[in-house]
Amino acid sequence: MNIKYHPKVKSEDIPGLSSNIAVRIENAIINHLMVNPIKYGFYLRGTLNGYRKLRVGDWRVIYRIVDNKEIRIIAFSSVIPA
């Protein structure tokens, strides 16, 4: 599957990550999302219905599968308040 990042993920989320967290998230995307995004991701509810999350430590990768061909990553979110 192809991976596409929302423009804000590229301009705000990724640059704001520490290098070790960025590497962990990148490895999770390569080893889990690209291999089997349905198995490793969990459905979200409410306003994010239709999206999924992948847990990477205290971080979440929020994404949607489009036409079983593409994974669109819309955000990286920390569950620990800044």
VEXDREN-363796 format. One record per residue (C-alpha): residue number from 1; residue in three letters; x negated, y, z. Coordinates in steps of 0.1 Angstrom, whole numbers. Each point is the difference from the previous one (the first is absolute). Layout:
<r><baza>NUM</baza><dolum>ALA</dolum><xx>X</xx><yy>Y</yy><zz>Z</zz></r>
...
END
This chain:
<r><baza>1</baza><dolum>MET</dolum><xx>0</xx><yy>0</yy><zz>0</zz></r>
<r><baza>2</baza><dolum>ASN</dolum><xx>-11</xx><yy>36</yy><zz>-6</zz></r>
<r><baza>3</baza><dolum>ILE</dolum><xx>-3</xx><yy>24</yy><zz>29</zz></r>
<r><baza>4</baza><dolum>LYS</dolum><xx>11</xx><yy>36</yy><zz>-3</zz></r>
<r><baza>5</baza><dolum>TYR</dolum><xx>-5</xx><yy>26</yy><zz>27</zz></r>
<r><baza>6</baza><dolum>HIS</dolum><xx>24</xx><yy>29</yy><zz>6</zz></r>
<r><baza>7</baza><dolum>PRO</dolum><xx>-19</xx><yy>33</yy><zz>-6</zz></r>
<r><baza>8</baza><dolum>LYS</dolum><xx>2</xx><yy>10</yy><zz>37</zz></r>
<r><baza>9</baza><dolum>VAL</dolum><xx>-16</xx><yy>-33</yy><zz>10</zz></r>
<r><baza>10</baza><dolum>LYS</dolum><xx>-30</xx><yy>9</yy><zz>-22</zz></r>
<r><baza>11</baza><dolum>SER</dolum><xx>-2</xx><yy>36</yy><zz>10</zz></r>
<r><baza>12</baza><dolum>GLU</dolum><xx>9</xx><yy>-2</yy><zz>38</zz></r>
<r><baza>13</baza><dolum>ASP</dolum><xx>2</xx><yy>-35</yy><zz>14</zz></r>
<r><baza>14</baza><dolum>ILE</dolum><xx>-32</xx><yy>-16</yy><zz>-13</zz></r>
<r><baza>15</baza><dolum>PRO</dolum><xx>-23</xx><yy>30</yy><zz>6</zz></r>
<r><baza>16</baza><dolum>GLY</dolum><xx>13</xx><yy>2</yy><zz>36</zz></r>
<r><baza>17</baza><dolum>LEU</dolum><xx>-10</xx><yy>-35</yy><zz>8</zz></r>
<r><baza>18</baza><dolum>SER</dolum><xx>-32</xx><yy>-9</yy><zz>18</zz></r>
<r><baza>19</baza><dolum>SER</dolum><xx>-23</xx><yy>-22</yy><zz>-21</zz></r>
<r><baza>20</baza><dolum>ASN</dolum><xx>5</xx><yy>-31</yy><zz>20</zz></r>
<r><baza>21</baza><dolum>ILE</dolum><xx>39</xx><yy>3</yy><zz>-1</zz></r>
<r><baza>22</baza><dolum>ALA</dolum><xx>-2</xx><yy>7</yy><zz>-38</zz></r>
<r><baza>23</baza><dolum>VAL</dolum><xx>-20</xx><yy>-31</yy><zz>-5</zz></r>
<r><baza>24</baza><dolum>ARG</dolum><xx>24</xx><yy>-21</yy><zz>20</zz></r>
<r><baza>25</baza><dolum>ILE</dolum><xx>30</xx><yy>13</yy><zz>-19</zz></r>
<r><baza>26</baza><dolum>GLU</dolum><xx>-18</xx><yy>-5</yy><zz>-33</zz></r>
<r><baza>27</baza><dolum>ASN</dolum><xx>-8</xx><yy>-36</yy><zz>9</zz></r>
<r><baza>28</baza><dolum>ALA</dolum><xx>36</xx><yy>-6</yy><zz>11</zz></r>
<r><baza>29</baza><dolum>ILE</dolum><xx>14</xx><yy>14</yy><zz>-33</zz></r>
<r><baza>30</baza><dolum>ILE</dolum><xx>-24</xx><yy>-22</yy><zz>-20</zz></r>
<r><baza>31</baza><dolum>ASN</dolum><xx>3</xx><yy>-32</yy><zz>21</zz></r>
<r><baza>32</baza><dolum>HIS</dolum><xx>37</xx><yy>2</yy><zz>8</zz></r>
<r><baza>33</baza><dolum>LEU</dolum><xx>20</xx><yy>24</yy><zz>-21</zz></r>
<r><baza>34</baza><dolum>MET</dolum><xx>-16</xx><yy>-10</yy><zz>-33</zz></r>
<r><baza>35</baza><dolum>VAL</dolum><xx>2</xx><yy>-37</yy><zz>8</zz></r>
<r><baza>36</baza><dolum>ASN</dolum><xx>36</xx><yy>-2</yy><zz>14</zz></r>
<r><baza>37</baza><dolum>PRO</dolum><xx>17</xx><yy>33</yy><zz>9</zz></r>
<r><baza>38</baza><dolum>ILE</dolum><xx>33</xx><yy>-18</yy><zz>9</zz></r>
<r><baza>39</baza><dolum>LYS</dolum><xx>-16</xx><yy>-24</yy><zz>25</zz></r>
<r><baza>40</baza><dolum>TYR</dolum><xx>-22</xx><yy>26</yy><zz>18</zz></r>
<r><baza>41</baza><dolum>GLY</dolum><xx>24</xx><yy>29</yy><zz>0</zz></r>
<r><baza>42</baza><dolum>PHE</dolum><xx>31</xx><yy>5</yy><zz>21</zz></r>
<r><baza>43</baza><dolum>TYR</dolum><xx>32</xx><yy>18</yy><zz>-10</zz></r>
<r><baza>44</baza><dolum>LEU</dolum><xx>7</xx><yy>35</yy><zz>14</zz></r>
<r><baza>45</baza><dolum>ARG</dolum><xx>35</xx><yy>12</yy><zz>8</zz></r>
<r><baza>46</baza><dolum>GLY</dolum><xx>18</xx><yy>32</yy><zz>3</zz></r>
<r><baza>47</baza><dolum>THR</dolum><xx>-13</xx><yy>29</yy><zz>-22</zz></r>
<r><baza>48</baza><dolum>LEU</dolum><xx>-28</xx><yy>-23</yy><zz>-12</zz></r>
<r><baza>49</baza><dolum>ASN</dolum><xx>23</xx><yy>-28</yy><zz>-12</zz></r>
<r><baza>50</baza><dolum>GLY</dolum><xx>-15</xx><yy>-17</yy><zz>-30</zz></r>
<r><baza>51</baza><dolum>TYR</dolum><xx>-36</xx><yy>7</yy><zz>12</zz></r>
<r><baza>52</baza><dolum>ARG</dolum><xx>-23</xx><yy>-24</yy><zz>18</zz></r>
<r><baza>53</baza><dolum>LYS</dolum><xx>-28</xx><yy>4</yy><zz>25</zz></r>
<r><baza>54</baza><dolum>LEU</dolum><xx>-33</xx><yy>-17</yy><zz>4</zz></r>
<r><baza>55</baza><dolum>ARG</dolum><xx>-16</xx><yy>1</yy><zz>34</zz></r>
<r><baza>56</baza><dolum>VAL</dolum><xx>-37</xx><yy>8</yy><zz>2</zz></r>
<r><baza>57</baza><dolum>GLY</dolum><xx>-8</xx><yy>3</yy><zz>37</zz></r>
<r><baza>58</baza><dolum>ASP</dolum><xx>16</xx><yy>32</yy><zz>12</zz></r>
<r><baza>59</baza><dolum>TRP</dolum><xx>7</xx><yy>11</yy><zz>-35</zz></r>
<r><baza>60</baza><dolum>ARG</dolum><xx>28</xx><yy>-8</yy><zz>-24</zz></r>
<r><baza>61</baza><dolum>VAL</dolum><xx>-1</xx><yy>0</yy><zz>-38</zz></r>
<r><baza>62</baza><dolum>ILE</dolum><xx>34</xx><yy>10</yy><zz>-13</zz></r>
<r><baza>63</baza><dolum>TYR</dolum><xx>7</xx><yy>-13</yy><zz>-35</zz></r>
<r><baza>64</baza><dolum>ARG</dolum><xx>27</xx><yy>-11</yy><zz>-25</zz></r>
<r><baza>65</baza><dolum>ILE</dolum><xx>-2</xx><yy>-28</yy><zz>-26</zz></r>
<r><baza>66</baza><dolum>VAL</dolum><xx>12</xx><yy>12</yy><zz>-34</zz></r>
<r><baza>67</baza><dolum>ASP</dolum><xx>12</xx><yy>-26</yy><zz>-26</zz></r>
<r><baza>68</baza><dolum>ASN</dolum><xx>-22</xx><yy>-27</yy><zz>15</zz></r>
<r><baza>69</baza><dolum>LYS</dolum><xx>-29</xx><yy>17</yy><zz>-20</zz></r>
<r><baza>70</baza><dolum>GLU</dolum><xx>-11</xx><yy>29</yy><zz>21</zz></r>
<r><baza>71</baza><dolum>ILE</dolum><xx>-6</xx><yy>10</yy><zz>36</zz></r>
<r><baza>72</baza><dolum>ARG</dolum><xx>6</xx><yy>36</yy><zz>8</zz></r>
<r><baza>73</baza><dolum>ILE</dolum><xx>-16</xx><yy>12</yy><zz>32</zz></r>
<r><baza>74</baza><dolum>ILE</dolum><xx>17</xx><yy>30</yy><zz>14</zz></r>
<r><baza>75</baza><dolum>ALA</dolum><xx>-17</xx><yy>6</yy><zz>34</zz></r>
<r><baza>76</baza><dolum>PHE</dolum><xx>-25</xx><yy>-12</yy><zz>26</zz></r>
<r><baza>77</baza><dolum>SER</dolum><xx>14</xx><yy>6</yy><zz>35</zz></r>
<r><baza>78</baza><dolum>SER</dolum><xx>-15</xx><yy>-4</yy><zz>34</zz></r>
<r><baza>79</baza><dolum>VAL</dolum><xx>22</xx><yy>-13</yy><zz>28</zz></r>
<r><baza>80</baza><dolum>ILE</dolum><xx>-22</xx><yy>18</yy><zz>26</zz></r>
<r><baza>81</baza><dolum>PRO</dolum><xx>9</xx><yy>37</yy><zz>2</zz></r>
<r><baza>82</baza><dolum>ALA</dolum><xx>-28</xx><yy>24</yy><zz>-9</zz></r>
END
